[in-house]
Amino acid sequence: MLRSYPFTSAFRSLWSEKWINTLSVLTVASSLLMLTLIGILLYNTEIITRRLPERFSLVIYLKGDVGPEQAQEMISSFRK
């Protein structure tokens, strides 16, 4: 076991300043937790927005006197 002055001084400082060390650890842990939750939220939002165009649909009712060529023109203009 290594018992040099820097190690014993560091462990003594850690033990004597328990509350400061605990608060520091809790601060870093809460920051990492918030960053993780934000990352998960953004990732899920991206997945939902990618799937949105697949689920989007449009129903159009045409009059009976519209020909097939006009209907195709309308369909192509709506897809654009």
mmCIF file of the N, C-alpha and C atoms, coordinates in Angstrom:
data_MODEL
# 
_entry.id   MODEL 
# 
loop_
_atom_site.group_PDB 
_atom_site.id 
_atom_site.type_symbol 
_atom_site.label_atom_id 
_atom_site.label_alt_id 
_atom_site.label_comp_id 
_atom_site.label_asym_id 
_atom_site.label_entity_id 
_atom_site.label_seq_id 
_atom_site.pdbx_PDB_ins_code 
_atom_site.Cartn_x 
_atom_site.Cartn_y 
_atom_site.Cartn_z 
_atom_site.occupancy 
_atom_site.B_iso_or_equiv 
_atom_site.pdbx_formal_charge 
_atom_site.auth_seq_id 
_atom_site.auth_comp_id 
_atom_site.auth_asym_id 
_atom_site.auth_atom_id 
_atom_site.pdbx_PDB_model_num 
ATOM 1   N N  . MET A 1 1  ? 0.844   -1.181 0.000   1.00 0.00 ? 1  MET A N  1 
ATOM 2   C CA . MET A 1 1  ? 0.000   0.000  0.000   1.00 0.00 ? 1  MET A CA 1 
ATOM 3   C C  . MET A 1 1  ? 0.887   1.241  0.000   1.00 0.00 ? 1  MET A C  1 
ATOM 4   N N  . LEU A 1 2  ? 0.554   2.153  -0.848  1.00 0.00 ? 2  LEU A N  1 
ATOM 5   C CA . LEU A 1 2  ? 1.345   3.359  -1.018  1.00 0.00 ? 2  LEU A CA 1 
ATOM 6   C C  . LEU A 1 2  ? 0.897   4.413  -0.016  1.00 0.00 ? 2  LEU A C  1 
ATOM 7   N N  . ARG A 1 3  ? 1.800   4.837  0.842   1.00 0.00 ? 3  ARG A N  1 
ATOM 8   C CA . ARG A 1 3  ? 1.445   5.842  1.851   1.00 0.00 ? 3  ARG A CA 1 
ATOM 9   C C  . ARG A 1 3  ? 2.366   7.042  1.719   1.00 0.00 ? 3  ARG A C  1 
ATOM 10  N N  . SER A 1 4  ? 2.230   7.738  0.638   1.00 0.00 ? 4  SER A N  1 
ATOM 11  C CA . SER A 1 4  ? 3.024   8.943  0.477   1.00 0.00 ? 4  SER A CA 1 
ATOM 12  C C  . SER A 1 4  ? 2.198   10.152 0.921   1.00 0.00 ? 4  SER A C  1 
ATOM 13  N N  . TYR A 1 5  ? 2.833   11.243 1.079   1.00 0.00 ? 5  TYR A N  1 
ATOM 14  C CA . TYR A 1 5  ? 2.171   12.448 1.586   1.00 0.00 ? 5  TYR A CA 1 
ATOM 15  C C  . TYR A 1 5  ? 1.016   12.917 0.695   1.00 0.00 ? 5  TYR A C  1 
ATOM 16  N N  . PRO A 1 6  ? 1.155   12.951 -0.636  1.00 0.00 ? 6  PRO A N  1 
ATOM 17  C CA . PRO A 1 6  ? 0.034   13.441 -1.460  1.00 0.00 ? 6  PRO A CA 1 
ATOM 18  C C  . PRO A 1 6  ? -1.230  12.589 -1.308  1.00 0.00 ? 6  PRO A C  1 
ATOM 19  N N  . PHE A 1 7  ? -1.061  11.252 -1.228  1.00 0.00 ? 7  PHE A N  1 
ATOM 20  C CA . PHE A 1 7  ? -2.236  10.393 -1.113  1.00 0.00 ? 7  PHE A CA 1 
ATOM 21  C C  . PHE A 1 7  ? -2.916  10.556 0.238   1.00 0.00 ? 7  PHE A C  1 
ATOM 22  N N  . THR A 1 8  ? -2.141  10.569 1.298   1.00 0.00 ? 8  THR A N  1 
ATOM 23  C CA . THR A 1 8  ? -2.746  10.724 2.620   1.00 0.00 ? 8  THR A CA 1 
ATOM 24  C C  . THR A 1 8  ? -3.385  12.102 2.769   1.00 0.00 ? 8  THR A C  1 
ATOM 25  N N  . SER A 1 9  ? -2.774  13.116 2.210   1.00 0.00 ? 9  SER A N  1 
ATOM 26  C CA . SER A 1 9  ? -3.346  14.454 2.273   1.00 0.00 ? 9  SER A CA 1 
ATOM 27  C C  . SER A 1 9  ? -4.650  14.530 1.474   1.00 0.00 ? 9  SER A C  1 
ATOM 28  N N  . ALA A 1 10 ? -4.685  13.893 0.325   1.00 0.00 ? 10 ALA A N  1 
ATOM 29  C CA . ALA A 1 10 ? -5.897  13.901 -0.505  1.00 0.00 ? 10 ALA A CA 1 
ATOM 30  C C  . ALA A 1 10 ? -7.035  13.169 0.191   1.00 0.00 ? 10 ALA A C  1 
ATOM 31  N N  . PHE A 1 11 ? -6.763  11.997 0.750   1.00 0.00 ? 11 PHE A N  1 
ATOM 32  C CA . PHE A 1 11 ? -7.812  11.243 1.436   1.00 0.00 ? 11 PHE A CA 1 
ATOM 33  C C  . PHE A 1 11 ? -8.284  11.963 2.693   1.00 0.00 ? 11 PHE A C  1 
ATOM 34  N N  . ARG A 1 12 ? -7.379  12.603 3.395   1.00 0.00 ? 12 ARG A N  1 
ATOM 35  C CA . ARG A 1 12 ? -7.759  13.372 4.582   1.00 0.00 ? 12 ARG A CA 1 
ATOM 36  C C  . ARG A 1 12 ? -8.647  14.546 4.186   1.00 0.00 ? 12 ARG A C  1 
ATOM 37  N N  . SER A 1 13 ? -8.327  15.205 3.087   1.00 0.00 ? 13 SER A N  1 
ATOM 38  C CA . SER A 1 13 ? -9.135  16.322 2.605   1.00 0.00 ? 13 SER A CA 1 
ATOM 39  C C  . SER A 1 13 ? -10.514 15.847 2.152   1.00 0.00 ? 13 SER A C  1 
ATOM 40  N N  . LEU A 1 14 ? -10.557 14.698 1.464   1.00 0.00 ? 14 LEU A N  1 
ATOM 41  C CA . LEU A 1 14 ? -11.849 14.142 1.038   1.00 0.00 ? 14 LEU A CA 1 
ATOM 42  C C  . LEU A 1 14 ? -12.717 13.826 2.244   1.00 0.00 ? 14 LEU A C  1 
ATOM 43  N N  . TRP A 1 15 ? -12.138 13.271 3.291   1.00 0.00 ? 15 TRP A N  1 
ATOM 44  C CA . TRP A 1 15 ? -12.900 12.886 4.469   1.00 0.00 ? 15 TRP A CA 1 
ATOM 45  C C  . TRP A 1 15 ? -13.366 14.106 5.263   1.00 0.00 ? 15 TRP A C  1 
ATOM 46  N N  . SER A 1 16 ? -12.548 15.117 5.361   1.00 0.00 ? 16 SER A N  1 
ATOM 47  C CA . SER A 1 16 ? -12.914 16.275 6.181   1.00 0.00 ? 16 SER A CA 1 
ATOM 48  C C  . SER A 1 16 ? -13.917 17.190 5.484   1.00 0.00 ? 16 SER A C  1 
ATOM 49  N N  . GLU A 1 17 ? -13.940 17.190 4.183   1.00 0.00 ? 17 GLU A N  1 
ATOM 50  C CA . GLU A 1 17 ? -14.865 18.047 3.417   1.00 0.00 ? 17 GLU A CA 1 
ATOM 51  C C  . GLU A 1 17 ? -15.938 17.198 2.748   1.00 0.00 ? 17 GLU A C  1 
ATOM 52  N N  . LYS A 1 18 ? -16.650 16.387 3.520   1.00 0.00 ? 18 LYS A N  1 
ATOM 53  C CA . LYS A 1 18 ? -17.647 15.460 2.978   1.00 0.00 ? 18 LYS A CA 1 
ATOM 54  C C  . LYS A 1 18 ? -18.777 16.186 2.256   1.00 0.00 ? 18 LYS A C  1 
ATOM 55  N N  . TRP A 1 19 ? -19.298 17.243 2.848   1.00 0.00 ? 19 TRP A N  1 
ATOM 56  C CA . TRP A 1 19 ? -20.468 17.899 2.281   1.00 0.00 ? 19 TRP A CA 1 
ATOM 57  C C  . TRP A 1 19 ? -20.155 18.603 0.967   1.00 0.00 ? 19 TRP A C  1 
ATOM 58  N N  . ILE A 1 20 ? -19.020 19.224 0.879   1.00 0.00 ? 20 ILE A N  1 
ATOM 59  C CA . ILE A 1 20 ? -18.634 19.883 -0.373  1.00 0.00 ? 20 ILE A CA 1 
ATOM 60  C C  . ILE A 1 20 ? -18.458 18.847 -1.478  1.00 0.00 ? 20 ILE A C  1 
ATOM 61  N N  . ASN A 1 21 ? -17.820 17.740 -1.136  1.00 0.00 ? 21 ASN A N  1 
ATOM 62  C CA . ASN A 1 21 ? -17.619 16.684 -2.133  1.00 0.00 ? 21 ASN A CA 1 
ATOM 63  C C  . ASN A 1 21 ? -18.944 16.062 -2.544  1.00 0.00 ? 21 ASN A C  1 
ATOM 64  N N  . THR A 1 22 ? -19.831 15.861 -1.582  1.00 0.00 ? 22 THR A N  1 
ATOM 65  C CA . THR A 1 22 ? -21.142 15.295 -1.903  1.00 0.00 ? 22 THR A CA 1 
ATOM 66  C C  . THR A 1 22 ? -21.927 16.240 -2.806  1.00 0.00 ? 22 THR A C  1 
ATOM 67  N N  . LEU A 1 23 ? -21.909 17.508 -2.490  1.00 0.00 ? 23 LEU A N  1 
ATOM 68  C CA . LEU A 1 23 ? -22.608 18.482 -3.336  1.00 0.00 ? 23 LEU A CA 1 
ATOM 69  C C  . LEU A 1 23 ? -22.013 18.558 -4.735  1.00 0.00 ? 23 LEU A C  1 
ATOM 70  N N  . SER A 1 24 ? -20.706 18.453 -4.832  1.00 0.00 ? 24 SER A N  1 
ATOM 71  C CA . SER A 1 24 ? -20.062 18.466 -6.148  1.00 0.00 ? 24 SER A CA 1 
ATOM 72  C C  . SER A 1 24 ? -20.486 17.257 -6.969  1.00 0.00 ? 24 SER A C  1 
ATOM 73  N N  . VAL A 1 25 ? -20.503 16.094 -6.348  1.00 0.00 ? 25 VAL A N  1 
ATOM 74  C CA . VAL A 1 25 ? -20.917 14.880 -7.058  1.00 0.00 ? 25 VAL A CA 1 
ATOM 75  C C  . VAL A 1 25 ? -22.375 14.978 -7.477  1.00 0.00 ? 25 VAL A C  1 
ATOM 76  N N  . LEU A 1 26 ? -23.236 15.473 -6.590  1.00 0.00 ? 26 LEU A N  1 
ATOM 77  C CA . LEU A 1 26 ? -24.649 15.615 -6.941  1.00 0.00 ? 26 LEU A CA 1 
ATOM 78  C C  . LEU A 1 26 ? -24.869 16.642 -8.055  1.00 0.00 ? 26 LEU A C  1 
ATOM 79  N N  . THR A 1 27 ? -24.085 17.692 -8.063  1.00 0.00 ? 27 THR A N  1 
ATOM 80  C CA . THR A 1 27 ? -24.202 18.697 -9.114  1.00 0.00 ? 27 THR A CA 1 
ATOM 81  C C  . THR A 1 27 ? -23.814 18.117 -10.471 1.00 0.00 ? 27 THR A C  1 
ATOM 82  N N  . VAL A 1 28 ? -22.721 17.403 -10.510 1.00 0.00 ? 28 VAL A N  1 
ATOM 83  C CA . VAL A 1 28 ? -22.283 16.793 -11.776 1.00 0.00 ? 28 VAL A CA 1 
ATOM 84  C C  . VAL A 1 28 ? -23.282 15.731 -12.217 1.00 0.00 ? 28 VAL A C  1 
ATOM 85  N N  . ALA A 1 29 ? -23.780 14.922 -11.266 1.00 0.00 ? 29 ALA A N  1 
ATOM 86  C CA . ALA A 1 29 ? -24.740 13.870 -11.619 1.00 0.00 ? 29 ALA A CA 1 
ATOM 87  C C  . ALA A 1 29 ? -26.041 14.462 -12.147 1.00 0.00 ? 29 ALA A C  1 
ATOM 88  N N  . SER A 1 30 ? -26.537 15.525 -11.515 1.00 0.00 ? 30 SER A N  1 
ATOM 89  C CA . SER A 1 30 ? -27.782 16.124 -11.998 1.00 0.00 ? 30 SER A CA 1 
ATOM 90  C C  . SER A 1 30 ? -27.589 16.779 -13.374 1.00 0.00 ? 30 SER A C  1 
ATOM 91  N N  . SER A 1 31 ? -26.426 17.357 -13.611 1.00 0.00 ? 31 SER A N  1 
ATOM 92  C CA . SER A 1 31 ? -26.156 17.943 -14.931 1.00 0.00 ? 31 SER A CA 1 
ATOM 93  C C  . SER A 1 31 ? -26.128 16.867 -16.007 1.00 0.00 ? 31 SER A C  1 
ATOM 94  N N  . LEU A 1 32 ? -25.470 15.754 -15.713 1.00 0.00 ? 32 LEU A N  1 
ATOM 95  C CA . LEU A 1 32 ? -25.432 14.656 -16.683 1.00 0.00 ? 32 LEU A CA 1 
ATOM 96  C C  . LEU A 1 32 ? -26.817 14.062 -16.908 1.00 0.00 ? 32 LEU A C  1 
ATOM 97  N N  . LEU A 1 33 ? -27.611 13.978 -15.857 1.00 0.00 ? 33 LEU A N  1 
ATOM 98  C CA . LEU A 1 33 ? -28.973 13.465 -15.999 1.00 0.00 ? 33 LEU A CA 1 
ATOM 99  C C  . LEU A 1 33 ? -29.809 14.383 -16.888 1.00 0.00 ? 33 LEU A C  1 
ATOM 100 N N  . MET A 1 34 ? -29.697 15.694 -16.674 1.00 0.00 ? 34 MET A N  1 
ATOM 101 C CA . MET A 1 34 ? -30.457 16.630 -17.512 1.00 0.00 ? 34 MET A CA 1 
ATOM 102 C C  . MET A 1 34 ? -30.011 16.564 -18.969 1.00 0.00 ? 34 MET A C  1 
ATOM 103 N N  . LEU A 1 35 ? -28.718 16.476 -19.207 1.00 0.00 ? 35 LEU A N  1 
ATOM 104 C CA . LEU A 1 35 ? -28.233 16.367 -20.590 1.00 0.00 ? 35 LEU A CA 1 
ATOM 105 C C  . LEU A 1 35 ? -28.723 15.084 -21.247 1.00 0.00 ? 35 LEU A C  1 
ATOM 106 N N  . THR A 1 36 ? -28.736 13.997 -20.488 1.00 0.00 ? 36 THR A N  1 
ATOM 107 C CA . THR A 1 36 ? -29.217 12.727 -21.024 1.00 0.00 ? 36 THR A CA 1 
ATOM 108 C C  . THR A 1 36 ? -30.699 12.798 -21.360 1.00 0.00 ? 36 THR A C  1 
ATOM 109 N N  . LEU A 1 37 ? -31.487 13.381 -20.473 1.00 0.00 ? 37 LEU A N  1 
ATOM 110 C CA . LEU A 1 37 ? -32.924 13.494 -20.732 1.00 0.00 ? 37 LEU A CA 1 
ATOM 111 C C  . LEU A 1 37 ? -33.210 14.387 -21.933 1.00 0.00 ? 37 LEU A C  1 
ATOM 112 N N  . ILE A 1 38 ? -32.464 15.468 -22.076 1.00 0.00 ? 38 ILE A N  1 
ATOM 113 C CA . ILE A 1 38 ? -32.635 16.339 -23.245 1.00 0.00 ? 38 ILE A CA 1 
ATOM 114 C C  . ILE A 1 38 ? -32.247 15.593 -24.521 1.00 0.00 ? 38 ILE A C  1 
ATOM 115 N N  . GLY A 1 39 ? -31.171 14.829 -24.462 1.00 0.00 ? 39 GLY A N  1 
ATOM 116 C CA . GLY A 1 39 ? -30.760 14.046 -25.627 1.00 0.00 ? 39 GLY A CA 1 
ATOM 117 C C  . GLY A 1 39 ? -31.803 13.026 -26.030 1.00 0.00 ? 39 GLY A C  1 
ATOM 118 N N  . ILE A 1 40 ? -32.380 12.336 -25.044 1.00 0.00 ? 40 ILE A N  1 
ATOM 119 C CA . ILE A 1 40 ? -33.429 11.347 -25.334 1.00 0.00 ? 40 ILE A CA 1 
ATOM 120 C C  . ILE A 1 40 ? -34.657 12.040 -25.924 1.00 0.00 ? 40 ILE A C  1 
ATOM 121 N N  . LEU A 1 41 ? -35.017 13.192 -25.380 1.00 0.00 ? 41 LEU A N  1 
ATOM 122 C CA . LEU A 1 41 ? -36.165 13.937 -25.895 1.00 0.00 ? 41 LEU A CA 1 
ATOM 123 C C  . LEU A 1 41 ? -35.942 14.362 -27.345 1.00 0.00 ? 41 LEU A C  1 
ATOM 124 N N  . LEU A 1 42 ? -34.759 14.882 -27.649 1.00 0.00 ? 42 LEU A N  1 
ATOM 125 C CA . LEU A 1 42 ? -34.463 15.298 -29.020 1.00 0.00 ? 42 LEU A CA 1 
ATOM 126 C C  . LEU A 1 42 ? -34.426 14.112 -29.980 1.00 0.00 ? 42 LEU A C  1 
ATOM 127 N N  . TYR A 1 43 ? -33.881 12.995 -29.514 1.00 0.00 ? 43 TYR A N  1 
ATOM 128 C CA . TYR A 1 43 ? -33.826 11.794 -30.359 1.00 0.00 ? 43 TYR A CA 1 
ATOM 129 C C  . TYR A 1 43 ? -35.240 11.303 -30.677 1.00 0.00 ? 43 TYR A C  1 
ATOM 130 N N  . ASN A 1 44 ? -36.112 11.264 -29.671 1.00 0.00 ? 44 ASN A N  1 
ATOM 131 C CA . ASN A 1 44 ? -37.489 10.822 -29.904 1.00 0.00 ? 44 ASN A CA 1 
ATOM 132 C C  . ASN A 1 44 ? -38.242 11.794 -30.799 1.00 0.00 ? 44 ASN A C  1 
ATOM 133 N N  . THR A 1 45 ? -37.986 13.079 -30.646 1.00 0.00 ? 45 THR A N  1 
ATOM 134 C CA . THR A 1 45 ? -38.624 14.074 -31.509 1.00 0.00 ? 45 THR A CA 1 
ATOM 135 C C  . THR A 1 45 ? -38.190 13.891 -32.958 1.00 0.00 ? 45 THR A C  1 
ATOM 136 N N  . GLU A 1 46 ? -36.914 13.590 -33.151 1.00 0.00 ? 46 GLU A N  1 
ATOM 137 C CA . GLU A 1 46 ? -36.425 13.360 -34.511 1.00 0.00 ? 46 GLU A CA 1 
ATOM 138 C C  . GLU A 1 46 ? -37.074 12.131 -35.135 1.00 0.00 ? 46 GLU A C  1 
ATOM 139 N N  . ILE A 1 47 ? -37.215 11.066 -34.365 1.00 0.00 ? 47 ILE A N  1 
ATOM 140 C CA . ILE A 1 47 ? -37.854 9.851  -34.875 1.00 0.00 ? 47 ILE A CA 1 
ATOM 141 C C  . ILE A 1 47 ? -39.303 10.128 -35.252 1.00 0.00 ? 47 ILE A C  1 
ATOM 142 N N  . ILE A 1 48 ? -40.010 10.870 -34.407 1.00 0.00 ? 48 ILE A N  1 
ATOM 143 C CA . ILE A 1 48 ? -41.419 11.165 -34.692 1.00 0.00 ? 48 ILE A CA 1 
ATOM 144 C C  . ILE A 1 48 ? -41.550 12.029 -35.935 1.00 0.00 ? 48 ILE A C  1 
ATOM 145 N N  . THR A 1 49 ? -40.679 13.015 -36.085 1.00 0.00 ? 49 THR A N  1 
ATOM 146 C CA . THR A 1 49 ? -40.780 13.885 -37.260 1.00 0.00 ? 49 THR A CA 1 
ATOM 147 C C  . THR A 1 49 ? -40.383 13.167 -38.540 1.00 0.00 ? 49 THR A C  1 
ATOM 148 N N  . ARG A 1 50 ? -39.534 12.150 -38.445 1.00 0.00 ? 50 ARG A N  1 
ATOM 149 C CA . ARG A 1 50 ? -39.219 11.363 -39.645 1.00 0.00 ? 50 ARG A CA 1 
ATOM 150 C C  . ARG A 1 50 ? -40.402 10.530 -40.092 1.00 0.00 ? 50 ARG A C  1 
ATOM 151 N N  . ARG A 1 51 ? -41.171 10.011 -39.138 1.00 0.00 ? 51 ARG A N  1 
ATOM 152 C CA . ARG A 1 51 ? -42.309 9.149  -39.474 1.00 0.00 ? 51 ARG A CA 1 
ATOM 153 C C  . ARG A 1 51 ? -43.563 9.933  -39.832 1.00 0.00 ? 51 ARG A C  1 
ATOM 154 N N  . LEU A 1 52 ? -43.577 11.220 -39.558 1.00 0.00 ? 52 LEU A N  1 
ATOM 155 C CA . LEU A 1 52 ? -44.768 12.025 -39.799 1.00 0.00 ? 52 LEU A CA 1 
ATOM 156 C C  . LEU A 1 52 ? -45.186 12.049 -41.266 1.00 0.00 ? 52 LEU A C  1 
ATOM 157 N N  . PRO A 1 53 ? -44.277 12.239 -42.233 1.00 0.00 ? 53 PRO A N  1 
ATOM 158 C CA . PRO A 1 53 ? -44.733 12.248 -43.630 1.00 0.00 ? 53 PRO A CA 1 
ATOM 159 C C  . PRO A 1 53 ? -45.332 10.921 -44.085 1.00 0.00 ? 53 PRO A C  1 
ATOM 160 N N  . GLU A 1 54 ? -44.919 9.820  -43.482 1.00 0.00 ? 54 GLU A N  1 
ATOM 161 C CA . GLU A 1 54 ? -45.488 8.522  -43.862 1.00 0.00 ? 54 GLU A CA 1 
ATOM 162 C C  . GLU A 1 54 ? -46.953 8.424  -43.447 1.00 0.00 ? 54 GLU A C  1 
ATOM 163 N N  . ARG A 1 55 ? -47.295 9.053  -42.342 1.00 0.00 ? 55 ARG A N  1 
ATOM 164 C CA . ARG A 1 55 ? -48.654 8.959  -41.819 1.00 0.00 ? 55 ARG A CA 1 
ATOM 165 C C  . ARG A 1 55 ? -49.563 10.070 -42.330 1.00 0.00 ? 55 ARG A C  1 
ATOM 166 N N  . PHE A 1 56 ? -49.021 11.039 -43.002 1.00 0.00 ? 56 PHE A N  1 
ATOM 167 C CA . PHE A 1 56 ? -49.812 12.159 -43.494 1.00 0.00 ? 56 PHE A CA 1 
ATOM 168 C C  . PHE A 1 56 ? -50.568 11.728 -44.737 1.00 0.00 ? 56 PHE A C  1 
ATOM 169 N N  . SER A 1 57 ? -51.840 12.013 -44.775 1.00 0.00 ? 57 SER A N  1 
ATOM 170 C CA . SER A 1 57 ? -52.642 11.684 -45.961 1.00 0.00 ? 57 SER A CA 1 
ATOM 171 C C  . SER A 1 57 ? -53.595 12.835 -46.247 1.00 0.00 ? 57 SER A C  1 
ATOM 172 N N  . LEU A 1 58 ? -54.006 12.886 -47.488 1.00 0.00 ? 58 LEU A N  1 
ATOM 173 C CA . LEU A 1 58 ? -54.877 13.951 -47.948 1.00 0.00 ? 58 LEU A CA 1 
ATOM 174 C C  . LEU A 1 58 ? -55.959 13.322 -48.818 1.00 0.00 ? 58 LEU A C  1 
ATOM 175 N N  . VAL A 1 59 ? -57.210 13.634 -48.523 1.00 0.00 ? 59 VAL A N  1 
ATOM 176 C CA . VAL A 1 59 ? -58.331 13.107 -49.294 1.00 0.00 ? 59 VAL A CA 1 
ATOM 177 C C  . VAL A 1 59 ? -58.946 14.265 -50.069 1.00 0.00 ? 59 VAL A C  1 
ATOM 178 N N  . ILE A 1 60 ? -59.055 14.070 -51.365 1.00 0.00 ? 60 ILE A N  1 
ATOM 179 C CA . ILE A 1 60 ? -59.606 15.108 -52.238 1.00 0.00 ? 60 ILE A CA 1 
ATOM 180 C C  . ILE A 1 60 ? -60.763 14.509 -53.018 1.00 0.00 ? 60 ILE A C  1 
ATOM 181 N N  . TYR A 1 61 ? -61.872 15.196 -53.004 1.00 0.00 ? 61 TYR A N  1 
ATOM 182 C CA . TYR A 1 61 ? -63.036 14.767 -53.761 1.00 0.00 ? 61 TYR A CA 1 
ATOM 183 C C  . TYR A 1 61 ? -63.146 15.637 -55.006 1.00 0.00 ? 61 TYR A C  1 
ATOM 184 N N  . LEU A 1 62 ? -63.225 14.980 -56.155 1.00 0.00 ? 62 LEU A N  1 
ATOM 185 C CA . LEU A 1 62 ? -63.295 15.695 -57.435 1.00 0.00 ? 62 LEU A CA 1 
ATOM 186 C C  . LEU A 1 62 ? -64.704 15.586 -58.009 1.00 0.00 ? 62 LEU A C  1 
ATOM 187 N N  . LYS A 1 63 ? -65.041 16.563 -58.812 1.00 0.00 ? 63 LYS A N  1 
ATOM 188 C CA . LYS A 1 63 ? -66.320 16.510 -59.513 1.00 0.00 ? 63 LYS A CA 1 
ATOM 189 C C  . LYS A 1 63 ? -66.257 15.416 -60.577 1.00 0.00 ? 63 LYS A C  1 
ATOM 190 N N  . GLY A 1 64 ? -67.399 14.992 -61.019 1.00 0.00 ? 64 GLY A N  1 
ATOM 191 C CA . GLY A 1 64 ? -67.475 13.910 -61.990 1.00 0.00 ? 64 GLY A CA 1 
ATOM 192 C C  . GLY A 1 64 ? -66.964 14.275 -63.372 1.00 0.00 ? 64 GLY A C  1 
ATOM 193 N N  . ASP A 1 65 ? -66.902 15.561 -63.721 1.00 0.00 ? 65 ASP A N  1 
ATOM 194 C CA . ASP A 1 65 ? -66.496 15.954 -65.067 1.00 0.00 ? 65 ASP A CA 1 
ATOM 195 C C  . ASP A 1 65 ? -64.987 16.170 -65.202 1.00 0.00 ? 65 ASP A C  1 
ATOM 196 N N  . VAL A 1 66 ? -64.199 15.786 -64.190 1.00 0.00 ? 66 VAL A N  1 
ATOM 197 C CA . VAL A 1 66 ? -62.742 15.930 -64.263 1.00 0.00 ? 66 VAL A CA 1 
ATOM 198 C C  . VAL A 1 66 ? -62.176 14.696 -64.956 1.00 0.00 ? 66 VAL A C  1 
ATOM 199 N N  . GLY A 1 67 ? -61.357 14.935 -65.983 1.00 0.00 ? 67 GLY A N  1 
ATOM 200 C CA . GLY A 1 67 ? -60.768 13.827 -66.731 1.00 0.00 ? 67 GLY A CA 1 
ATOM 201 C C  . GLY A 1 67 ? -59.542 13.255 -66.032 1.00 0.00 ? 67 GLY A C  1 
ATOM 202 N N  . PRO A 1 68 ? -59.082 12.098 -66.517 1.00 0.00 ? 68 PRO A N  1 
ATOM 203 C CA . PRO A 1 68 ? -57.922 11.454 -65.891 1.00 0.00 ? 68 PRO A CA 1 
ATOM 204 C C  . PRO A 1 68 ? -56.649 12.289 -65.997 1.00 0.00 ? 68 PRO A C  1 
ATOM 205 N N  . GLU A 1 69 ? -56.489 13.013 -67.094 1.00 0.00 ? 69 GLU A N  1 
ATOM 206 C CA . GLU A 1 69 ? -55.297 13.850 -67.246 1.00 0.00 ? 69 GLU A CA 1 
ATOM 207 C C  . GLU A 1 69 ? -55.311 14.999 -66.238 1.00 0.00 ? 69 GLU A C  1 
ATOM 208 N N  . GLN A 1 70 ? -56.449 15.621 -66.073 1.00 0.00 ? 70 GLN A N  1 
ATOM 209 C CA . GLN A 1 70 ? -56.559 16.700 -65.090 1.00 0.00 ? 70 GLN A CA 1 
ATOM 210 C C  . GLN A 1 70 ? -56.344 16.168 -63.675 1.00 0.00 ? 70 GLN A C  1 
ATOM 211 N N  . ALA A 1 71 ? -56.868 14.980 -63.403 1.00 0.00 ? 71 ALA A N  1 
ATOM 212 C CA . ALA A 1 71 ? -56.689 14.381 -62.074 1.00 0.00 ? 71 ALA A CA 1 
ATOM 213 C C  . ALA A 1 71 ? -55.211 14.108 -61.809 1.00 0.00 ? 71 ALA A C  1 
ATOM 214 N N  . GLN A 1 72 ? -54.497 13.607 -62.819 1.00 0.00 ? 72 GLN A N  1 
ATOM 215 C CA . GLN A 1 72 ? -53.062 13.344 -62.652 1.00 0.00 ? 72 GLN A CA 1 
ATOM 216 C C  . GLN A 1 72 ? -52.287 14.642 -62.437 1.00 0.00 ? 72 GLN A C  1 
ATOM 217 N N  . GLU A 1 73 ? -52.671 15.699 -63.149 1.00 0.00 ? 73 GLU A N  1 
ATOM 218 C CA . GLU A 1 73 ? -52.025 17.004 -62.952 1.00 0.00 ? 73 GLU A CA 1 
ATOM 219 C C  . GLU A 1 73 ? -52.232 17.509 -61.535 1.00 0.00 ? 73 GLU A C  1 
ATOM 220 N N  . MET A 1 74 ? -53.470 17.347 -61.042 1.00 0.00 ? 74 MET A N  1 
ATOM 221 C CA . MET A 1 74 ? -53.747 17.769 -59.673 1.00 0.00 ? 74 MET A CA 1 
ATOM 222 C C  . MET A 1 74 ? -52.948 16.947 -58.655 1.00 0.00 ? 74 MET A C  1 
ATOM 223 N N  . ILE A 1 75 ? -52.872 15.659 -58.874 1.00 0.00 ? 75 ILE A N  1 
ATOM 224 C CA . ILE A 1 75 ? -52.121 14.786 -57.953 1.00 0.00 ? 75 ILE A CA 1 
ATOM 225 C C  . ILE A 1 75 ? -50.644 15.181 -57.936 1.00 0.00 ? 75 ILE A C  1 
ATOM 226 N N  . SER A 1 76 ? -50.086 15.422 -59.111 1.00 0.00 ? 76 SER A N  1 
ATOM 227 C CA . SER A 1 76 ? -48.667 15.799 -59.161 1.00 0.00 ? 76 SER A CA 1 
ATOM 228 C C  . SER A 1 76 ? -48.427 17.169 -58.515 1.00 0.00 ? 76 SER A C  1 
ATOM 229 N N  . SER A 1 77 ? -49.372 18.093 -58.693 1.00 0.00 ? 77 SER A N  1 
ATOM 230 C CA . SER A 1 77 ? -49.187 19.414 -58.058 1.00 0.00 ? 77 SER A CA 1 
ATOM 231 C C  . SER A 1 77 ? -49.334 19.316 -56.536 1.00 0.00 ? 77 SER A C  1 
ATOM 232 N N  . PHE A 1 78 ? -50.211 18.442 -56.032 1.00 0.00 ? 78 PHE A N  1 
ATOM 233 C CA . PHE A 1 78 ? -50.330 18.273 -54.579 1.00 0.00 ? 78 PHE A CA 1 
ATOM 234 C C  . PHE A 1 78 ? -49.102 17.584 -53.995 1.00 0.00 ? 78 PHE A C  1 
ATOM 235 N N  . ARG A 1 79 ? -48.522 16.666 -54.722 1.00 0.00 ? 79 ARG A N  1 
ATOM 236 C CA . ARG A 1 79 ? -47.312 15.977 -54.206 1.00 0.00 ? 79 ARG A CA 1 
ATOM 237 C C  . ARG A 1 79 ? -46.122 16.909 -54.111 1.00 0.00 ? 79 ARG A C  1 
ATOM 238 N N  . LYS A 1 80 ? -46.077 17.901 -54.970 1.00 0.00 ? 80 LYS A N  1 
ATOM 239 C CA . LYS A 1 80 ? -44.966 18.868 -54.910 1.00 0.00 ? 80 LYS A CA 1 
ATOM 240 C C  . LYS A 1 80 ? -45.090 19.686 -53.652 1.00 0.00 ? 80 LYS A C  1 
# 
